[in-house]
C-alpha cells in the first residue's frame, strides 16, 4: 500500500464533529476491526456488513445486513490523502479461512477488491464520480461508483464512494490473463497493467531511460517510474518483466527520434491512438492536476488481440475541475499536457507534450471533440449539471451529516490542501463546480479547431494481384477511404524503395521493380502539415497465385473426428485464403447456452485450422452440446454429440 508522502500542509486547528448515524437513504457499510487499528499495510482481518434495501428505501443501522455479512481484509490506502483525518481504505472480501472471494455488492460485478474513497479534499464529493462517468460515456472502462455512509468501530465517518480497484478482470481491465508459464510467443505479449506513480516498498517497477519534463528537480529523480500492477510483483517472470520493459523502452525511444511522427517508424505503431485521444480529452476537460504524471494507468493486451498500448483506465480525479491551487489547476484555461508549472514536483513524461503537439494526434483530438458535440456529447455542461443535481438530491440528507462530522471543510479560516477556494457551504461549492465546467467547456471548444481534417480510412486487408514487372496496377481509391474533409493533399507511401505509389484522379497507381509483398500507408496533409495517417495496407504482387489458390476459398466449420466425441474430438474450420488478420473465436457451449471453453480467441489469416476438445476436462455428461465459430462477420454454430 502507499506510504505517507511528505508534502507541507497547513491546517487550522479544528475539532471533528461527533455524529450518530441511525438511518439513511444511502447504503450503509459497517466495519468492525475487533479492536485493531487499521494500518497502512498489511491488511488486517475485520468484519463487514452492508445494508441496502435499494430504490431509495430507508436503511437502518440495526437492519440485518442484506448485501454482505462476512470477513474482509482492510488497510489505509493513498499517498497524500493519508494526511487527512478522513482516511480512505482498500478492502478485500474474504471467506472465513482468509481467502479472497468474488462477491457482487451494491450492483457491481462480482470481485474481491474495492476502494472506499473518502473524498475529503474534494468538498463537492463528485469530481471522481463525474470523471469516471465521462470515461464510461466515451465507451472506455472506468471504475463504477456508489455513494454510501460508513461506520467504523461505531464511529460515523461520513459519505464515502465505493469504487472498483483497478484490476485485470473481464468486467474491469479486460485484457488476457497472463500465466507464470507464459514466457514465449504471443502469450508473452500480454496482458500487462502499468502505472506511472511514486514508488512504494515492494513495487515491481522500472525507470524510464529518459528524463521527465523537468530533468533536474530536487524532490524527484529524473526518470519516470513505471510500476507493474499486473502481473503481481510476486508472480511476474523475468521474461515478462523484460518484455514489457523493452516495449516501453522502444515506445519512448521512438519519440526521441526525428522520425517520431513517421508513418512507419513513429510512435503510432506503439499506441492505440483513439484510446489515447479519449484519455487526453477527459484529462484535459477535467484539468486534472495529476493527469499523466501520478496514478496514470496504461495497459497492453496480447498482440493477437491488440498489440497497441492503451492509456487508462482513468483514476484519481479528485484534484480536478478547478480545485487545486497549484499547477494552474484552478484556471479554466490552458492545456494540462503543455503545463510548465510542475518544476520541483513529480513532472510528467517527456512524451506527453510531444504527442499532444503532434498535428496527427491534435487533429484526432479536435475531431473527437466536435463529433461528440453532434452526438451524445458527454462533455455538454447542461448534461453534467443535470448529473450533479441528480446526485445532489441522492445524497442531500447525508451531506449534512458528512459536513457535521467534518466541520473544518467549510470553515473559511481552515486551509484544506490543496483547495483554491474556501467556501462556507456545500451549495456554493456546487455552484463553483458548475460554473467552472461551463467555462472550461467554452475554452476547450474555442481551442480545438472545428475545421479539423478527416479521412474515413477503411479497414486494411491484403490484396493478391497478378503482376508483370515494368507494368502498373490501378486500384480505385474507394478501396482505401471514403469521406474526406479539409485536406490539401493525399499520397500513399511505402518504406520499401522497390515499390512506387501515386494517386491519379480517383485511382491508386502501383508499380514495382520486384515481386513480393509490400506494405504501404496513406498520408494526408493540410497546408503542408501531416494531419492523418492510414492504417497499414498490404499488397502481394506475383506472376501467378498458384500457391494462394490452394488456400481455402470459403468459410467452413465441421467436427472432424470422432463424432460423437468420446472422450475427445477435433473441430476443424477454414478461413478463405484471401482473408487477412480476422479476429477468430471458437467456443464450446452447453445446451443452456453457457460457455464451457474457449478454444480460439485471436487474429488469424486465411487457412485451415484444427483444434482438439477433451470432454473429460470438464466432466461433461452425455448429450447435445454446441460449438460456435466467429471469424470476422462470419458466424456458424453446430451440434456436438458427447457419448460417455
N, C-alpha and C positions, 0 to 999 in steps of 0.2 A: 504494500500500500504506500501512499505518498507521504513522504516525510515533511515535517514542518519546514516551511520556506521562510527565510529571513527577509522580510520586507518591512521597512519602517512605517508604522501606522500610528496615528494619533487619535485616540478615543477620549471623549469626555467621560468623567466619572459618571456611572449610571447604575441604577438599580433595576434588576429584571423583575417584571411583574409576576405575581402569583395568580394563576388562572386554573380553575377547576372545570374540566370538561365532563358533562353528563350525557349530552346527546348532540347529534349533528346530522345534517342532510348530506354531508360528505362521508365516504367510507372512514372507518376508524381503525387504526392499527395500534395494537398494544404490545409492547415488548417488555419482557421481564428477564433481566440478566441474572436473577438469583443472587443478588448482592455483588456481582462482579462489576468492575469498571471496564467500560468499552475502550480498548486500546486502539492505537493506530494500526498495529498488526502484531501478532496474527489474529485471525477471527476467534472470538470466544463463542461457546455454545450458549444460546438463550432460547426462550420460548416466545413464539409469535402467535398472536390472534388477530384475525381480520374480520371485521363486521361490516357487511354491506348488503342491505335489502334491495338496493337498486331503485331506478325510476324516481329518484328524488325523495324516497321514503326516509323517515327519520330513523337513524340508528342510535341506539343507546349503549353506553359503555358496558352495562350489565347484560346486554343481549348475548345469547350463545353465539360464539364465532361460527359464521356460516360459510366463510370463504376459505379460511385456513386456520388450523389449530395444531401447531406442531413445533418442531425444532428448527432453529436457524443458526448459522454462523454469522457473526456481525463484527464489524470493525469501523473505525472512523476512516473516512477517505477524503481525498482532496489535497491540494497544496496550500495556497494562500488562504483558502477557506477554513483551514484548521485553526486560524487565529480567531475566528468568530465564535461567540458564545453559543450560537445555534449551529450545531455540528451537522454535517451530512454523513451518511453511513452507506456502506456496502453490505448487502446481506446475501446469504446463500441458503436456500431451502434445503433442509436435511431430514433424513429419517432418524429413527431412534438410535441407530448404530453409528450415526455421524456421517453417513454417505450423502452426497448431494443428490437431490431428486428434482425432476422436472414436474412442475405443477402450474396449471393455468390459474392465475389470480387476477381479479378485477378486470377480466376481459382480455388479458394479454395472452398470447400463445404460450403454451407450456414451456417453461425453462426454470433454471435453478437460481440464476444470478440477477439481482436487481439493485438499483441505486435508490436511496431515499434522499432526494435533493432538497436541501434546506432553504434555498432561495433567500438567504439572509440579506446580502448586499443589494440584490435586485428587489426593491421595495414594491414594484408592480406585481411581483410574483409570476410574471407572464413572459418574460423575454425568451427563456429557453423554449417554452411551450409554443410561442409564435414561430421561432426559428425552425423548430423541428416540423411544425405543420407546413411551413414553406417547402422544406425538403421533400416531405411526402407528397405535397401537391405537385411538385415537379416530376414525380414518378420515381424518386430515389428513396432508398430506405433511410429513415431517421427514427430514432427511438420513440416508441409510444409513450404517452404521458397520462397521468391520472392524479388529480388532486386528492389528498386525504388529510386527516388530522392525526397527529402522533402523540402517544403517551409512552414514556419510557420509565419504568420503575415508579409508576404513579405520579410522574412529573409531566405535566402537559407541555409539549414542545412547540405546538403551533401547526400551521399549514405546511405540508411538505408535498413534493411531487414524486410519485413513483415513476421510475424510468427503467427501461431495459439497459443493462450493461452491454457495451459493445462486445459482441462475441460472434464467432463463426457458428452459424445456425441457419437452417433453411428459412426461418422466419425473421432472422436478423441480417447479418452479413452473409449472404447466400453464396458462398464460394465452396469449392471442393474441399472435403476433409483430407488432410494430408497425414499419412500414417508414418510411423517410425521407419517402415521398410521402403518408403517412397524416396529413394535416393538416386534414381536414374531416370532417363527418358522423360516423357510427358508428365509422369506422376511427380517428378521433382519440381516442376514449374509452378505448382500452386496447390492449395491456396495459402496466401500469407496476408496477415494484417500487421501494418506498421503504424507507429505513432511518432510524430515529431514533438518532443517534450523534454522536460527536465528528467535527469537520470536518478533513479532510486536504487538502493541496495537490492540485489537480486535480479535486476533487469538484465535481459539479454539484448545487447544493442551493438551498433557500430556507428562510428562517426563519419561524416561526410569527408571526402577528400579535399573539399574546397571551403574557403571562408564563407561566413554568413554575410549579410548585407553590411554589417559593421564588424570587420575582422579583428579589431584591436580594442575590445571593451574590457574593462577591469572586472566586471561581475560575471562574465560568461566567456568560456573558451571560444576560440574562433570557429571550430566546425559545428555544424548542426548534428544532433544525435538522432538516430533512427532506432526507436525501441521496437523490438519484435514482440508484438502482442499475441500473435498466433503463428506457428505453434508455440505452446508454452515453453518457458525457459528450460524447464526440466525435460522436455520432450524433443526439442529441436535437435536434429542430427547435424554433424559438421557439414555434410554435403548440402543440406537445406540452408543452413546459415550462409555458406559461401555463395550459393546460388542467388539468394535474394540480395545479399550484399553486392555481388557483382552486377546484378541487374540495376540496382540503384546507382552504382558507380558509373555504369555505361550510360544510363539516362542523364546523370549530371554532367558527365564528360561531353556528351553530345551538345549540351548547352553552353559549353565553354569555347566551342569552336566557331570559326567564321561560317561554317555550314550548318549552324544550329537550326536554321529555318529552310534548309534544302529539302526538296520533296522526298529524297531518298535517304539522305544522311542525317536529317534533322531529328528533333525530339518528337515529331509526330509519330514516329514508329514505336514510341515507348508508352504513350498515354492515350487513354480513351478521351479524346478531346471534348466530346459532347458532355460526358460526365463531369469533366473539369469545369466546363462553362457553367453548369448548374451549381457546382460548389462555389465558384467565384461569385456568381450572381447573389446567392444567399449571403455569403460573407460580406460582400460589398453593400448590399441593400441594408443589412442589419448594422453595418460598420462595426463588426465585432473586433474588439480591441486585441484579442488574442489570435485572430484569424491567421492561418498559415504558419504560425510560429510556436504555439502551445496547444496541446490537446488536438493536434491536427492529424487525423487518421488518413491512411491510404491503404488500399488493399489490391491484391492481384490474384486472379483465378488461374486455373490450369490453362496452358496455352491452347489446348484443343477446344476450350470453351471461350476464353477471351484472353488473348496474350498481352493486353494493354493494362497499364497501371491506372487505377481509379482513385480519385481524391474523394475521401469520405469514409464513413458517414460523418455528418455534422455532429459536433459535440462541444459542450461547454460554451454556450452563447449567453450567459448571464451578463457579461460585460459588453453590452451591445446597445443598439437603439439609443445612443446619446447619453449613456450612463457615466462613462469613465471621464475623469478629469485629467487624464494624460493620454499621450499618443493622439491628440486631436479627436479623442473619442466622442466628445460632446458636439462637435461640429456636424451640421447636416451636409456639408460639402466635403469634397476630397475623396480620393481612392485609397483604400487601405493598402492595396498592393503597391502603391507608389509612396507610401508613408516613409518619411525620413526622420521620424522623431523617436526611434527606439534605441538610439545610441545609449549604451550603459545598461540596457535591458536585454532580454532574450530576443534577438532580432531574427527575422525570417530568412529562409534560404535565399541565396542569390538569384535562383531561377524564378522566383515568384514574379519579380518585377520584369524580368526578361520575357517570360511567357505572356504576361499581361500586356506588354507593349508590342508584342508581335502582331502585325496587322492581320494575319490569318486568324489568330485567336480573338483579337479585339473585334474583328468583323463578325465572328460567330457569336460573341457576347452581345453585340448590338442586335443582330438578327433574332436571337433567342428572346431578348427583352421585348422587342417590338412585336414579335409574333405572339408572345404570351398576352400582350395587351389586347390583341384581337380575338383571343380565345378565353380561357377561364380566368386568366390574369390573377394569380395568387398574390401578386405584389400590389394590387389595387388598394389604396388606403381605405376606401369605403368598405371593402371586404374585410380587411384586417380590423377596422374599428368595430364592425358588427361582431367579429370573433371575440374581440376584447370585451365588448358589452355582454355577450352571452356568458363568458366566463366570469365576469364580474357578478352577474346575477347568481351563477352557480356557487360562488364562494363568498358571497356578501356577508352572510351571517358569521362564517368562520374568520373572515378578515378582521372583524372587530376583536375576536379572541386573540388572533395571532399578534396584533399590534398592542394589545393589552399585555400580552406575555413579553413582548419585546418593545417597550415604550420608547427606548432610545432611538428607534429608527425614524421617528418623526419629531424628534427633539431638535429644534433649529440650532441649538448650541452644541450638538454632538456631530462630529465628523465620522461618517461611516465610510471607510475606504472602499472603492475609490469614487464615490458619488460626487458628481459635479454640483448637484443641486441639493438643497436642504429644505424640502417641502415639509409642511406641518401636518398634512393629512393625505389619505390614500387617494381621494378624488383628484387632488392637484397632481399627484404622481401620474395618474392615468391620463389626465388632460395633457400633461407634458409629453407623455409617450405617444399619444395620438397625433399631437401637433408635430412632433419630431418626425414621425413616419411620413406624414403628408409632405413635409419639406424635403425629406430625403428622396422620396419618390420623384418629386419635381426636379431635384438636382440631377439625379441619375437619368431621368427622361431627357433632360437637356444636354447631357454629356455622353450619351450613347447615340450616335448619329442614326437618324431614321432613313437616310439614303444609303444604307448598308448594301453590300454586294451579295448576290446569292446565285448559286448554281445548283440545280437539282441533280446531283450526281446519282447515277443508277448503280445498283449493286454490281460488284465485279464478278467476272466469270471468265474461264479460259475458253478461247476460240481456236479451233483447229482449221487451218487453211492450207490447201494445196498451193504451192508457190514455186515460181521459177526465178532464180537469181537474175537480176537485171530488169525485172518487171516490177510493177507496182500493184498493190491491193487497195481497193477503195471500199470503205465501210461507211455507212450512214452515221452521222454524229448522234442521231437519236438513240443509238445503242448505248451511248455513254452518259447522256444527260438530257434533261427535259427543259424546265423553266430556267431562264437566265434573266438576271436583274442587275442593273448598274455595273456593267463591266466594260472595260476598254478593249481587252484582247483575250484570246484563249488559244493555248497551244498544248501539245502533248509532247512529253519528253521521256527519254529512257536513259538509264545510266550505262547502257551498252552502246558503244560507238558504232557498232555494226548495223544498227537499225536507225532509220530516219522516219520521223512522223511529222506530217504537215497538214494543215487544215486548208481545204479549198471549198468554198461555198458551204454546203451542208454535208460535206464528206470529210473523212479522215483518210489521208493518203499514206500508205505504208510501203517502204522499200527497205531491203536489207542486202548486205553483202555476203551473208551466210545463212544457212538454215538453222532452225532450232527455236527454242522458247525465248521470248523477250518480255520483259516487264516494263510497263510504262504508266505514267500518270498524267492527268490533266492539270494544267496550271492556269489560273485566271488572274489577270491584272486589272487594276483600276488606277489610272493616272500613273502608270509605270511601276506600281507597287503591287506585289503579290498579295491577294486577299482571299484566295481559295485554292485548295489543293484536293484533287480527287482521291478516292480510294485507289488501291493498286489493281491495275488490269494486266492480264497476261494473254499473249498470243503465241501460237506454235506454228511456225512456217515449215512445211515439209513438202517433199516431192511426191509423197503419197501418204495415205493414212492406213496402210495395211495393218500396222501394229494396233492402231487405235480401233480399227474395225473389228478386232477380235474381242474388244471390251463389250460388256452388256449394252444393249440398245434400249432397255426399258426397265422399269421397276418391277421386281418380283419378290414375293415373300412366301416361304413354304417351310414345312417341317421336313428336314432332310431324312433322318432316320434316328432311332426306330420310332414307329407310331403304332400303337400307343407307347408312351415313354415308360420304361421300366428298367432301372431307375433313372436312366439318363437319356437325353435326346439331343439332337443337333438341329438348330434353327438356321436356315440359310436365307440370304436375301441378296439382291443385286441392285446396283445403282448405275444408271446409264453412264457409258464411258465418257461422254462429253460434259458430265456434271463435274463441278469442282468445289470442294470445301462446303458441302451441305452439312448442316447440323443434323445428326442422326441419333435417334433414341429408339432402343429396343427394350421393351419391358414385359414382364410376366404378371398376369392378374388372376385373382381367384374369381369364382362365379359371381361374387357380390361387387366386383369391380375394385377390390382392394389390391394395391400394388404389392407384389411378393418380392420381385427382384428386378433391378436394372442391369441388363447385360451390356448395353452400349449407351454412352452419353457423351458424344464427342463429334468433332467435324471429320468427315471422310470424303474421299474422292471417289470417282466412278470406279466400279469394280465389283467383285463377288466376295461376300463375307460369310463366315460360318462360325457360329457360337454354340457352345455346349451348355446345357441346363441340367443340373442334377436335382432331382426331386427329394433325395434323402436329406439334403442340406436343410430343407425347410420342413421336413417331416410331413409332407403333403399326403392326404388320403386320396383314394381313387376317385376319379370323376372328371368333369369337363373344366378346363381352365382356358385362358386366352393369352396369346402373345400379340403384341401391337408394335408395329414399325411406323415411325415418323421420320421421313427424310426430306427436309425442306418442306414443301407443301404437300408432299405425297404421304398419305396415311392409309394403313391397311391393318385389319385385325382378323386373326384366325383362331380356330379352336385348337386346343392342345389336350389330348386324352392322356390321362395318367392311370396306369394299371399297376397295383401293388401285388 
